[in-house]
Amino acid sequence: MTGRNLLTDTPELYELRFPDAEFTAARWAESVLRDHGAGPDVLDLGCGTGRDAGWLHRTARRRVTGLDSSEAMIRYARRRHPGPDYHVGDMRDFSLDGRFDAALCLDSALLYCHTNHDLDALLGRLRHHLRPGGLLVAEMRNGAFFLGRTELLDAPRTDTVTRDGVTHTSHTTLWIDHAAQLLRRTRIWTTDGGAPVEQHSAWRLLFPQELRYLLAVNGFTVLALYDRPGPRTEPPWSEGDRPAGTADDDRLHLVARLDHGAGPAAHLSLDPAASTAATPACGHGRPAPTAPGAGHHGFRETPEL
């Protein structure tokens, strides 16, 4: 069977497969927001199960709005991590009431924008929804890591997770679609006595200098761009850690500020075929696959492995 996303369809299983008992991702995000003086209103793009949004609302006392394109994830978030204002939507064309002091894009959610057109659309929505001087805080896979490195591509990875007495086993293979500049993934799930389920996903591979240019074109100034420490690095971030001065490892951590009066520099568009239609939405607010193995616009199904 293909076309299903077991973790997206079953948020409880997602939180078992990718536990974060210490809320490291949310605490890292709060530390960045606090260090850069962000106001209380936060938009969590690709909020997934609502685990991070709920912690920021409950513990950091922020007013949080969560957006995800997965209805199953949003239903779960409202039930399991209440408090934030959750919405189903596509991160490329959402429209919400009010304005925000900061936007979060964790777990490579930004990389579900597969084309330059998608990325411009997302940043255009952020220009509309952020207050002047608002922050974009993102955590994602680093495209530069794959220049000359193959350790994440060399062999399939097998993982297991058990829920309600049923063991789910995943076999994951990653490869690079060089022409599309995408990291593609095939994941095959098997369960006790069940038929295999094959899932395809993909993430845009962005390089640090490319990301800086993309943000500048769309009216943002990069305040920080570094590889470690972060919630998914080894060792993971802990309170008091300071950013490294490098951007070489497999994760990128971004802090950018929306310039006052910023607008798009249309003549500097990154997309060589700007008239190309955006990828149809599916899943979690992220765009749907443009080829075998695409992702979803605005949902958090990562970590990528």
N, C-alpha and C positions, 0 to 999 in steps of 0.2 A: 504494500500500500504506500502511495506517495501523497504529498500535498499537506499532510498534517504536521503540526509542530507540537510535539508531545508536551514540552515544557510550557509553551504558551497556552495550550489548551488546559493544562493542569497546573495552575500556579502553586498549589501546595507542593507538588513535586519539584517545581523550580526552587522553592526555598529550602527543600531538603537537599537537592543536588548542589546548590550554591549557598551554603549557610553563611551568615554574617552575624554571629551571636553577639559580637562586640559592637556592631553597627559602625564598623571601621569606615565604610564608604560615606555614610552620613556625617560622621564626626570629622572626616577629612574635609568634606564640603563645607561644613560649618566653620572649621578653622580658616579655610580660605576666605569665606564670606566675611568673617570677623576681622581677619587681618587686612582686608581691603575696604573695610568700612561700609559694607553693603547694608541697605535698609532692610526692613522686616518682610517685604513682599517678595516671595520666591516662586518661580515657575520651574517645575521639574519636568523636562521633556523626555519622553520615554520612561515614565515613572514605574512601569512594570507592576510588580506586586504592591507597590506603595510602601515598602519597608523603609526606604530612605526618607520619603516625604513624611511618613508618619512620625519618624524620630525627630525630624526637623520641626514639625508642628508641636509634638508632645514635649520634647526635651529642650530644644533651642528656642521654643516659643515664637516661631516664625509663622507668618500667614502664608501657607503653601497651597499652590494650585498644581495638580498633577495632570499631565496629558499623556495618553497612550492610545495606540490604534487597536489594541486588543480588548474587546468587550469583556472577555473572561478575566483578564488581568484587572481591569477597572472594577468589575463586580467584586473580585477578591479583595482589592485594595480598600474598597468602601467598607467591607465587612471586617477584614482582619486588621487594617491599619487606619481606623477612622480619624477624622479631624480635618485633613486637607480637602479641598474642593476638587474632585476628580472629574475629568472629562475624557470621552472617547474622541480622538481626532488624529489627523495627519499633520506631522510637524512642518510640512511644506506649505500648508494652506489653512492653518487653524485661525480662528478669530474668537478672542475671549474678551469679556468685559474687564475694564480696569487696565492698569499698567503695573509693571513689576520693577523691583530694584535689582533683581538678578535672575538669571536663567541657568539651570543646571542641565548638563547633557552627559550623564555618566554611563559607564559600561559600554563605551563605543557607540552609543545611540546616534551620535552625529554621523557615523560612518555608514549608516543605512541610507544616507543620501548618496546614491551611487554616481550621479552625474554632476557636472559643474552647474547645470541648470537647477538640479535639486538643491545643491548647496546654496546657490544664490537665493533660491526661493525661501529656504529656511532662515537665512540671515536677514532677508527682507522682512519676514514675519517677526523676527526678533527686534529689528529696528522699529517696527510698529508697536510692539508690546513692551519694550523696555523704556523706562524713564531715561532722560538724558543722563549720561554718566553711568548707566546701568552696566552690570557685569555679566559676562558669559563665562561660566566655569565648566570645563569639559575634561573628561578622562577617557582615553581611547587607545587603540592599537597604534603603534608607530610604524608607518610605512618604511621609514629609513632602516628599521631593524632588519628588513628582508633583503637589503643590499649586501649580497655575499653571504648571508646566513640561511641555512636550510634546516636547522634542528627541529623547528615546528612542522616541517613539511615532510620529513624523511620517512615517517612510519605512522600508521594509524594509532589512535589512542583509544583505550578501552576503559570505561568507568561503569560503576554500578551504584544504584540507589534503591532502597527498599521502602515501600509505603504500603501500609495496611497488609503486611505480610506478603506482598508481591514484589519480586525483584525485577528491576528494569535495568537492562544492560545496554550501553551505547558504544558504538564503534564509529569513531570520528576520523575523517580524512580531510586535510586542508591542502589546497593548491592555489597557485597564483594565475589569474587570468591577466596576462601582461597587457594586452591591448585595451581592456576595459579598466585596468588599474584596480582590480578587485581581488581580495582574498576570498576564495570560495570554499565552502564547507559542505561535505556530505556527511550526514549522521544517520546511522541505522540503529533503531531501537528494537530490542527484543524483550519480551516478558515471558514469565512462566506460562507456557502453553499457548501464548498468543502469536499472531502473525507479525512478521517484521514490519516496522513503519520506517520509511525512508524520508528524511527531511533535508532540504537544500536551503542554504543561507549564503549571504555574501556581505562583505564590508568593503567600502572604499579604502584604498591605501593612500593616505595623505602623508606628504613629506613636510618636515618642519618649515622650510622656506616657502613651499607651496601654500601651507596653511597661513603663514604670516601675510602673504600676498592676498590670498582670498579674503582674509579679514580686513585688510587695509582697503581693498576695493569696495567693501561693504560698510565702511565707516567705523571700523573698530581699531583700537590701538591695543597691541599685545603688551600686557604687563608682565607676564611670566609664561615660559614655555620650556618644560624640562621633563626628563624621563623618570626621575625618582626623587624622593619616595612618594608612594601613593597607595591607595587602598588595595591594589592588585599587584604590587611589586613584591619582590622577595629580597630582604625582609619588607613587610608592609609598613606603611606610615604609622607613626605613633605621635602622640601629642608632644609638641616642642620640636619636632623634626623640621629642618629647613630645606628648601628646594636645592637640588644639585645644579651645577652649572652646565649640565650636559643634556643632550637630546638624542642619545644613541641607542638606548635599550629598547625593550619591546613595548613599553607604555609611554604615552605622551600625556602631560598634564598642562592644561591651558587656562590662563586667566586673561581675559580681554575686556576692555571698557568701550562702551559705545560713545563715540565722540558727540559733543553737543551739536545739534543741528545736522547730524550725519545723514547722508543720503547715498544711494549707490552711484558709483562712478561707471555709468553704463558703457562708456567708451573703452573701459578696461576689462570688460567681461572675460571671465576665464573660459567660457564655453565656446569652442570653435564653431559649434552648430547651435547657437542660442535659440534658434527657432524650433529645435527638437522638443517634442512634447515631454512633459515630466512623466516619470514612471507611475503607473497606476498604484494607488495605495492599497495595502493589504496588511493584515496583522496588526502591529502596534504603532500606528502613527508613523511608521516608516514606509518607504515605497516598496511596492511589490517587486518580485523578481523581473528583471529585464531579460533574463536568459536562465538556463538551468542553474539553480542555486542562488536565487536572489534573496533579499531580505525583506524587512517590513519597516514602514516609515513611522517612527515615533513609538516603537515599543522596545522594551528591554528584555531580550531573550539571551543576551550574552551573560556571563563571560564566554569568550569566543571559542574556548576549547571545551 
